[in-house]
Amino acid sequence: MALTYSAGSLVTARGREWVVLPESEPDLLVLRPLGGSDDDIAAVFPAFETVKGAEFAPPEPSDLGDQRAAGLLRTALRVGFRSGAGPFRSLAGIAVEPRAYQLVPLLMALRQKTVRMLISDDVGIGKTIESGLVASELLAQGEATGLAVLCSPALAEQWQQELRSKFGIDAELVLSSTVSRLERGLDLGQSLFDKYPHVIVSTDFIKSTRHRDDFVRHCPDLVIVDEAHTCVVADDTKTSTQNQLRYELLRRVAEDAERHLLLVTATPHSGKESAFRNLLGLVRPELADVDLDSEKGRKLLAQHFVARKRADVRQYLTKEDGLADDSLAERTAFPSDRYFKDETYKLSPAYRALLDDAIAYASERVEEAGGQGRREARIAWWSAIALLRSMVSSPRAAAQTLRTRSAAAVAASAEEADRLGAPLTSDSADSDALEGMDVAPGAETEDNAGSHLAELAARAEELEGPAQDLKLKALIKHLKTLLADGHNPIVFCRYIPTAEYLAEQLGNDPETKKRGPLGAKTVVKAVTGTLSPQQRVERIEELAAEAGEDAAARRVLIATDCLSEGVNLQHHFDAVVHYDLAWNPTRHDQREGRVDRYGQKRDEVRVITLYGEDNGIDGKVLEVLIKKHRQIKKDLGISVSVPDEMSTGVTDAIVEWLLLRGRQGEQEALFETESFQQSFADLEKDWNSAADREKASRSRFAQRSIHPEEVAREVAAVREALGGAGEIDTFVRESLNALGAVLRDSGADFTAQVGGTPIGLRDALAPVVGAETVERDRPIPFRSTPAVARGEAALVRTDPVVGALASHVLNAALDTQADGARPARRCGVVTTDAVTTRTTLLLVRYRFHLTLPSRNGEKQVVAEDARLLAFEGAPKNAVWLPPERAVALLDARATENTAAAAGERTMTRILDQLGEVEDYLESYGDELAAELDASHRRVRAASGEIVRGLTVTAQKPADILGTYVYLPAAPSPVAASTASVSAGVSA
């Protein structure tokens, strides 16, 4: 038995109108409410419920709107579209409006049958959004059925939130802390990767041989790998077992040639060419060996590799990009620069004496252990580094290290001592190594040293406070300057005890009524590895909320490096203080990148680096590592990682020199020692080589596979179908004004209080802005930039606040009995000097039935589009206007009042004759279907298999949602008299 209703047709059931979806069967209709979203889809059994065919009701001629009615209804309708008809199936349904440059990886992906890409855009450009766009599009088209994101456990919850809130992808967390709970719900023999189609997986958890095999066997057909550079190994260096396990995991995942794979990293080279080649080999095996200096090699790589600096996309789709004009130009507000200032401090005499005694003790231990064997020597070495680093961090960290047994002390071999000691004392650029690495390391290695170390610890505790801790005193001074200049800084520390110590010293304590040195209106909180990733985000939100909107209030966040990767902090903070120097400069860049990124409101991010002038370590690290890293970044415009082993070689030489000085008094200058000169020479050679390769690769492999003209064409099509930023701004302002909201301008931004608006709008806004905001009539900030903080609304169609407003306006327009103001109406009569003959504007909704072929079979889709069509004269003899003239009518303003009775008579006559234009509306729908078919084929032109079987047909009849008549204004008496005279002369 054939379907009673074809896909795309309208039916009436349960007291409302629905669109029939392709998944329907003869005995079961799958329906989406007219104007509703996929969340409202319902199944109806025609045998048990009444289902009737429906046609969209015509407007009521008595329900006339004003000159704004057509534009507001059109925008409200387009904002509600969640199933776009264009080649980008997902763009209408996601809750983020991508920048034009972020569409480039998507366009590249759609040209591949199996998507294999390395996305290496600079920090802060939006690689998560870019990979999310590709994933949501592949899932929407049916090219992929499941998704796995491999990432650091510290970033898993952030990935989950981003996918859920921005792309509507609900993914399950597979972490060491969640896997037991997930496995309890499995059937016998079932893999959790079969039960949960979308997962976010801890790379370190799943890489073990115990879990890896199950994941590889049941791995989804789409995999995103975050921080992919940590998952490859270089051929010519000693690599950690962890990296080898990660690489083996990815190698096996990539072996399936049918699996989509997106590798995401801002640092694809990591200083080693062979590591870069191994990364490329995961994308496509032949890329591991192809000659990238040849035209053939570059063309092959260009299909799969995108790497852009901020300067490449700060201004995009301009005449400089080869476009005819700047009509589609997009300017992205990245901070233009970082302002660096290195500030020094000196140790107090008591602190100086404690450090000298600690160095002397560590030096003796290293010398003694050197004669006891290699294992003992390595244990003593890591103990010495732990002691020195905690000493220069803070008195609190020093005391804890002195009272804690060294992690390396239990090692059975020298190799095990290195494996246990290195992570807690070095600063690897590997972001997966950050979690749990901010605890203060131990220094105690032998039982008989306890009393001496305890005495040193007691002395350290006595140094707490700015009187003896001059580093803290210097921090207070520099923070006061930053706060006075209106900044909200983050202070980064190496160890948890240091962060907690600073929070105690700087903060206000309401219970004891202690006032901190930064002022009563400065809120200080600490975030360390003692908190879970989700708790860290909550603590930051608490800090922002506690500081509030008071212009005089300031926020200071004290953090360890658990926040130096992943968590985006640009909405709440705009300055960085490095309280403890990292021994790998990449870590500094990671810290600064948390605030120096898209969405930062300040044009310049301030960076203050505190270093000890006389502690023997900081000045050398700053000069040799940090400043060189800054210079390379300034020259190239991007960060170049220093190889971990090279950075370690230099810092080891510094420690050796310091310990030698502790034993033998003042010796030759550090820079004259043979070990330092050799280590520095090796570092200089490798780092310069990496910088040269990076510079060459950015030039050779610049993104050229997608020309800006191609991006511009698709951006124009998307904006025509879904609306642009200017249209949304006008819609929100005019709708809220008409609904009784109180608006206050602030440049391009504004705030709105909605306490006086209809109850229906307030109910719709409460879930997205918070019930308390609505009930207490607090201002809702609307921002012109899409990157907004929590509690703010972006003036883009995908923002939840804009969506709620559009839904209310549309529903009120369709319901003539709705309570309260109704800004949009389905018809209107306007007398204006914008026309010289009677002109009718129609807002027409088209529905299209698309057959989209994919490697998983054909996918049937119903999509919507809204178009403005205009004609002059009577419907029977309509003279149709070009599309741009139809759109221009939205800006026509009434120059005379139109009598209500006359307007109703005019509207009645036009509505009675609209049957005469049905043939034209249907033929126009067929033209649109042909254009959509062509656009789908154009975007996928590089893969003939993807477009074979593609069809687009228009569902008939089209729905006339709005009808608006524009009457020519009567000429003024002077103009009429002049016209009479002219006519007489002519006669």
Secondary structure as UniProt FT lines:
FT   TURN            7..8
FT   STRAND          10..13
FT   TURN            14..15
FT   STRAND          16..20
FT   TURN            22..23
FT   TURN            26..27
FT   STRAND          28..33
FT   TURN            34..35
FT   HELIX           38..40
FT   STRAND          42..44
FT   TURN            46..48
FT   STRAND          52..53
FT   TURN            61..62
FT   STRAND          64..65
FT   TURN            67..68
FT   HELIX           69..79
FT   TURN            89..93
FT   HELIX           100..103
FT   HELIX           104..110
FT   STRAND          116..119
FT   TURN            123..124
FT   HELIX           127..141
FT   STRAND          147..151
FT   HELIX           153..167
FT   STRAND          172..174
FT   TURN            176..178
FT   HELIX           179..184
FT   TURN            188..189
FT   HELIX           192..195
FT   STRAND          198..202
FT   HELIX           203..206
FT   HELIX           209..217
FT   STRAND          222..226
FT   HELIX           228..231
FT   TURN            235..236
FT   HELIX           241..254
FT   TURN            257..258
FT   STRAND          260..264
FT   TURN            270..271
FT   HELIX           273..283
FT   HELIX           285..288
FT   TURN            292..293
FT   HELIX           295..302
FT   TURN            303..304
FT   STRAND          305..306
FT   HELIX           310..313
FT   STRAND          315..316
FT   HELIX           319..321
FT   TURN            327..328
FT   STRAND          330..331
FT   STRAND          337..345
FT   HELIX           349..370
FT   TURN            371..372
FT   HELIX           374..393
FT   HELIX           395..402
FT   HELIX           407..410
FT   HELIX           414..425
FT   HELIX           431..433
FT   TURN            435..436
FT   HELIX           447..449
FT   HELIX           450..461
FT   TURN            462..463
FT   TURN            466..468
FT   HELIX           470..484
FT   TURN            485..486
FT   STRAND          489..492
FT   HELIX           496..506
FT   TURN            510..513
FT   TURN            517..518
FT   TURN            520..521
FT   STRAND          522..527
FT   TURN            529..530
FT   HELIX           533..547
FT   TURN            548..549
FT   TURN            551..552
FT   STRAND          554..559
FT   HELIX           561..563
FT   TURN            570..572
FT   STRAND          575..578
FT   HELIX           585..593
FT   TURN            594..595
FT   TURN            598..599
FT   STRAND          604..612
FT   HELIX           618..621
FT   HELIX           622..626
FT   HELIX           627..636
FT   HELIX           644..664
FT   HELIX           670..672
FT   HELIX           674..700
FT   HELIX           708..722
FT   HELIX           725..738
FT   TURN            739..740
FT   STRAND          742..746
FT   TURN            747..748
FT   STRAND          749..753
FT   TURN            755..756
FT   HELIX           759..769
FT   HELIX           771..775
FT   TURN            776..777
FT   STRAND          780..783
FT   TURN            790..791
FT   STRAND          793..794
FT   TURN            797..798
FT   HELIX           800..814
FT   TURN            816..817
FT   STRAND          827..832
FT   TURN            833..834
FT   STRAND          839..852
FT   TURN            855..856
FT   STRAND          859..872
FT   HELIX           875..877
FT   STRAND          879..880
FT   HELIX           883..888
FT   HELIX           889..891
FT   HELIX           900..913
FT   HELIX           914..917
FT   HELIX           918..939
FT   TURN            940..942
FT   HELIX           944..947
FT   TURN            948..949
FT   STRAND          951..968
FT   HELIX           973..986
//
